[in-house]
Amino acid sequence: GGSRVRIFGRTLCYTPVKRVKVYLYLQKLVNGDWTTVEVASAYNENQTLVSTEATFSVEPNNTYRLMSSHVALTDSYYESTSLVTDSLWITN
């Protein structure tokens, strides 16, 4: 069988917002470039928190990382940030 990775992410706001979102991008290193191979996302309305998790199959003997995007929306503003983990070599 193949290898599997489990990813998790959350976005937390100080006060409830109209919409709070989280996007998770599982990326694979291909010929020196990061390529998104899987995506998981979730959102909540009128809340302070959203979280999501997912499990994906990955190809052994490759390098992966997780990129996440976190968004908070109200009627008057939009705030976002992105994060990237260190890379991880996946073996059998």
N, C-alpha and C positions, 0 to 999 in steps of 0.2 A: 504494500500500500504506500501511498504518498504521504508526505509530511503535511501537517495542518498548523495554522497559526490562529490564535484568537486575539482579536483587537477590541479595544474599549476606549470610549471617549465621552467626555461630558462638557457642557457649558453651564457655568453658574453665574447668575447675575445678582447684584446686591438687592434689587427690587424687582417685582414682577414687570415683565415687558409684554408688548403685544405679541411678539413671536421671538422665541429663542431657538437657535438651530445649532446642530453639530454635524459636520461632515468628516468622514474618515476615508482616506485614500491609501490603500495598500499599494506600494510602489516597488517595482523590480528594476534592478540595474541591468540595462540591456545596451551593450556596446558603448558604455560610458555615459549613458543618459538614463534618467529616472523615468520610467513609464508606469502609469497607473494601470493596475491589472484588476482591482476590485474596489468597489465603493460601498460604504454603508452610511446612512444618514437618518436623522430624526429631527422632529421639532415639537415644541409645545407652544400653546397660546395662553397668554395671561398667567405665566408662571415665571419662576426664577431659575428653574433647572430643567435640562434635558440631557439624557444619556442614551447611548446605544452601544451594542456590542455585536460582533459577528465572528464566525469561524470560517476560514477559507482554506482550500487546498493550495499548496505551493509546490513548486518544483524543487527537489533537492539540489544541492550544489549550486545555489544561486544566492545573490545578495538582495535583501529586501529592507524597506523602511516604511514607517507610517507617517503620513502627513495629515494634519487635522486642520479644519477651519471652524471657527467659532463665531457666531453672529447673534447680535441682539438688535431688535427692531422695535421702535415705537412710532407713533404718528409723526414725531418731530425729529428723530435722529436714527442713524444706522451706525452701529459699531461692530468691527470685526477684527479678528487676529488669526494668524496661522502659525502652526508649530510643526517642526519636523524632528523625528527621533534620530538617534544614531542608526547607522546601518547594521544589519545582522546577517551573517552568513548562515544559511539553512543547510544542514546536512541531512542524511537519511533519517 
